[in-house]
């Protein structure tokens, strides 16, 4: 991956709908050359997908919460299958520390969150934190910069 690839990724992270023509002008390549680079980055799973972000509150999801879960090892397979099917789960991460899973969820109400936490507890102990406000919302990495070869070693 070279600096031009990084510039293309940076532009796509800012606006996944940016026209190839605009990218080509910015990186001083032809549209087919930019298209080929984007296709290669997709094929190599550097670009894993494109997404649109909706405001959860405006969509009726007024409660964001993080659930720490102490998962019993023998429950992991069943839990993973279950959690992948729950649309209210925005993220589920296997983590280090006292808890083994960190789950970010969105719900319309605390009553629905409470029912969900009750369902989770058949897999293990939970601890839930409800979000009051977000200082930094989910964002992409970057801007990507080329490594300085002088700093290696």
C-alpha positions in Angstrom: 0.0 0.0 0.0 1.5 3.3 -1.1 0.8 6.9 -0.3 -1.8 7.2 -3.1 -3.7 4.2 -1.7 -3.7 5.9 1.7 -5.0 9.2 0.2 -7.8 7.2 -1.6 -8.8 5.5 1.6 -8.8 8.8 3.5 -11.1 10.3 1.0 -13.4 7.3 1.0 -13.5 7.4 4.9 -14.6 11.0 4.8 -17.2 10.3 2.1 -17.8 6.8 0.8 -20.0 8.3 -2.0 -17.2 10.5 -3.4 -17.1 10.1 -7.2 -14.1 8.4 -8.7 -13.6 11.5 -10.8 -13.1 13.6 -7.7 -10.6 11.1 -6.3 -8.7 10.9 -9.6 -8.4 14.7 -9.7 -7.1 14.8 -6.1 -4.5 12.0 -6.5 -3.6 13.0 -10.1 -4.5 9.6 -11.7 -7.0 8.6 -14.3 -10.4 7.4 -13.3 -9.7 3.8 -14.5 -6.4 3.8 -12.4 -8.3 4.9 -9.3 -11.0 2.4 -10.0 -8.4 -0.4 -10.3 -6.8 0.7 -7.0 -10.1 0.7 -5.2 -11.0 -2.7 -6.6 -7.6 -4.1 -5.5 -8.0 -2.6 -2.0 -11.5 -4.2 -1.8 -10.2 -7.5 -3.0 -7.4 -7.5 -0.5 -9.9 -6.6 2.3 -8.1 -3.3 3.1 -11.5 -1.7 2.3 -13.9 -4.0 4.1 -17.2 -2.3 3.1 -19.1 0.9 2.8 -21.6 2.2 5.3 -24.1 4.9 6.1 -24.5 6.2 9.6 -28.0 7.1 10.9 -28.7 9.0 14.1 -29.9 6.3 16.6 -32.0 8.7 18.6 -33.8 9.9 15.5 -34.4 6.3 14.6 -36.1 5.7 18.0 -33.1 4.1 19.8 -32.8 6.4 22.8 -30.7 4.1 25.0 -27.1 3.2 24.2 -25.4 0.9 26.7 -22.2 -1.0 27.2 -22.5 -4.5 28.7 -19.5 -6.2 30.2 -20.0 -9.9 30.3 -18.1 -12.7 32.1 -18.7 -15.5 29.7 -18.4 -19.1 30.8 -16.0 -20.8 28.4 -18.4 -23.7 27.7 -21.0 -21.1 26.7 -18.9 -19.3 24.1 -20.1 -21.1 20.9 -23.8 -20.7 21.8 -23.3 -17.1 22.9 -21.5 -16.2 19.7 -24.3 -17.7 17.6 -26.9 -15.9 19.7 -25.3 -12.5 19.8 -24.6 -12.4 16.0 -28.4 -12.6 15.5 -29.4 -9.7 17.8 -30.0 -6.6 15.7 -29.7 -4.3 18.7 -26.1 -5.3 19.1 -23.9 -2.6 17.5 -20.6 -4.3 18.5 -19.4 -7.3 20.5 -15.8 -7.6 21.3 -13.8 -10.4 23.0 -11.6 -8.5 25.5 -9.0 -9.0 28.3 -9.6 -8.4 31.9 -12.2 -9.4 34.5 -14.9 -9.6 31.8 -14.5 -11.5 28.5 -17.0 -9.7 26.3 -17.8 -6.0 25.8 -21.1 -5.4 24.0 -22.5 -2.1 22.7 -26.2 -2.1 22.3 -29.0 0.3 21.2 -32.5 0.0 22.5 -35.7 2.2 22.4 -36.2 1.9 26.1 -34.6 0.8 29.4 -37.3 -1.9 29.7 -36.2 -3.5 26.5 -32.5 -3.2 27.5 -33.4 -4.9 30.8 -35.1 -7.8 29.0 -32.0 -8.2 26.8 -29.6 -8.2 29.8 -31.8 -10.8 31.5 -31.5 -13.0 28.3 -27.7 -12.5 28.4 -27.4 -13.7 32.0 -28.0 -17.3 31.0 -24.5 -17.1 29.5 -22.8 -15.5 32.4 -22.5 -12.5 34.8 -23.1 -9.0 33.3 -22.5 -5.4 34.3 -24.2 -2.6 32.3 -23.4 1.0 31.8 -25.9 3.3 30.1 -24.5 6.2 28.0 -25.5 9.7 28.9 -23.8 11.4 26.0 -21.0 10.6 23.5 -18.0 12.9 23.4 -16.5 11.1 20.4 -18.8 9.0 18.3 -17.7 6.0 16.2 -15.2 7.2 13.6 -12.9 5.7 11.0 -9.1 5.5 11.5 -6.9 8.1 10.0 -5.9 10.2 8.3 -3.6 7.5 7.2 0.0 8.7 6.7 2.9 7.1 5.0 5.4 5.5 7.3 8.7 7.5 7.7 11.5 5.1 6.8 13.9 7.3 9.0 11.8 6.3 12.1 12.3 2.6 11.6 14.9 0.6 13.4 
